[in-house]
Amino acid sequence: MPQSPDPTSLPAAVRRQAVLTLALLVLAGSIVVGVLVSAASAGLVLALLLGILAVLRAVLPVRAVGALAVRSRGLDVAVLLVLAISLGVLSSSPNL
């Protein structure tokens, strides 16, 4: 009889936190963009990431978003959207 995989293993944790794992990978990519291209471009990538996370938090169940679900759904979405819009505006402002 095959044994079930260990729920505390790294692959199991990555599967449980898939949205957060992908967000961290995009965050790392935005840092690379900031170093190689410009801070404004990195800010726009981060704003886009926050907007996508807001949509994911709004439509996916708590079990699917994992650690991204911190407060109530509405408050999480509102905070992510405010941060995304603010960062997008700041990143696209002149003289950054």
ZIFENRA-V373321 format. One record per residue. N is the residue number from 1. RES is the residue in one small letter. SS is DSSP state (alpha for helix, beta for strand, coil for the rest). Layout:
# ZIFENRA-V373321
n->(N	N)
res->(RES	RES)
ss->(SS	SS)
This chain:
# ZIFENRA-V373321
n->(1	2	3	4	5	6	7	8	9	10	11	12	13	14	15	16	17	18	19	20	21	22	23	24	25	26	27	28	29	30	31	32	33	34	35	36	37	38	39	40	41	42	43	44	45	46	47	48	49	50	51	52	53	54	55	56	57	58	59	60	61	62	63	64	65	66	67	68	69	70	71	72	73	74	75	76	77	78	79	80	81	82	83	84	85	86	87	88	89	90	91	92	93	94	95	96)
res->(m	p	q	s	p	d	p	t	s	l	p	a	a	v	r	r	q	a	v	l	t	l	a	l	l	v	l	a	g	s	i	v	v	g	v	l	v	s	a	a	s	a	g	l	v	l	a	l	l	l	g	i	l	a	v	l	r	a	v	l	p	v	r	a	v	g	a	l	a	v	r	s	r	g	l	d	v	a	v	l	l	v	l	a	i	s	l	g	v	l	s	s	s	p	n	l)
ss->(coil	coil	coil	coil	coil	coil	coil	coil	coil	alpha	alpha	alpha	alpha	alpha	alpha	alpha	coil	alpha	alpha	alpha	alpha	alpha	alpha	alpha	alpha	alpha	alpha	alpha	alpha	alpha	alpha	alpha	alpha	alpha	alpha	alpha	coil	coil	alpha	alpha	alpha	alpha	alpha	alpha	alpha	alpha	alpha	alpha	alpha	alpha	alpha	alpha	alpha	alpha	alpha	alpha	alpha	alpha	alpha	coil	coil	alpha	alpha	alpha	alpha	alpha	alpha	alpha	coil	coil	coil	coil	alpha	alpha	alpha	alpha	alpha	alpha	alpha	alpha	alpha	alpha	alpha	alpha	alpha	alpha	alpha	alpha	alpha	alpha	alpha	alpha	coil	coil	coil	coil)
